[in-house]
Amino acid sequence: MFRRLPVSKLLALSIAAGGIALASLAAAQDTGPSDPPVGTYVLPPSGPFSPDKVQIPNMRAISSWIRSGHADASGEAFSHWDGEGSIPPVCSTCHSGPGFRSFHGLDGSEPGLPAEPVPTGSVVDCATCHDPNLSDITEITLPSAVVHPVSTSDAACTTCHQGRAAGASVTKAVGDKAEDTPDPELGFVNPHYALAAVSMLGGYGAGGYQYPGKTYTGRFLHAKPVSTCLSCHDPHSLEVAQDTCLTCHQTGDPKAIRISRQSYDGSGDVTKGIAADIGSLSDQLMVEIKAYAAQVAGVAIIYDGGHYPYFFADANGDGLADQADGRGVAYKSWTPRLLKAAYNWKFVSSDHGIHVHNPHYALELLYDSAESLSGPAGTDFEALNYLR
């Protein structure tokens, strides 16, 4: 006799969810069912077993995937809703495999947000990227309302790494409010996280707030062999293939690569990676945000990346977020000018690889935002020698 075990009991054998099946030990037996019921696996009743003798299709890919962030069920991206037991439909699209398939209609449902919350416990499983109908997805609508054509290899990446807001979201929020007048109705507009797909599209994707009268770098095409997400990232481990960098660059460290002969941060140093210039401008923008908040908006501001909504009030100016009922007091003295700049700072910092995905777009957003705040805040921005 054989006993049937649910998939959850076979984690020790590195079972990958979503359709890559573990080869059954029963296949090596002379007897036993050849077609076990869906969702179960047939094992012989006794051992001893030798795991290295168990044949698992695509074992190398599964091993890489299981060590990646996409498979980390304990990570914040997938465990955030464990206390509620289900994931809201709008979040499930990217934070669960079933939600993703439902959103695109890959599970046979009508495309769109799932009708009901999706149970917790799922990750970006194999079927998220290997569903046979994924090739039917030919375009993705970005938060900016731009309808972007996608290839099969980038359809999943673009779906989940485009963020949930755009510059247009900020424009809509501020409306025709006075640029430097605090408005308690304004709240921080969060672009979301891991924005590689939309930052790569630059001004065309319009993920950042783009100041009127300014021009912005479009999609960063890099080089012909480097045109999609998988050109640089291993599809399963998500690690960057440094050998790809070495095809053209003298180093495989993306942060050490510089693709410009111009210094943007006023240092004049063009030997360091472009990431350093972005970091310097980002730091300066935060200086301008704090100066403007205290001097113009009238309430000091604190950024705390570990707690939503990230920007908090510091009314007494002690350098710590004000507290009420054991929680930080959300910043409520936003002016349109301050909100635009803070959104861009968060947009750039939310893509940890923006120095590769679209460095010039990042520099433009940071420069324009800092320049906008500097006048009202009293900073001599030209003296800093930043370049756009």
Summary of the structure (lengths in Angstrom):
residues: 388
radius of gyration: 24.5
end to end distance: 73.0
largest distance: 83.2
contacts: 1135
relative contact order: 0.10
helix: 40%
strand: 9%
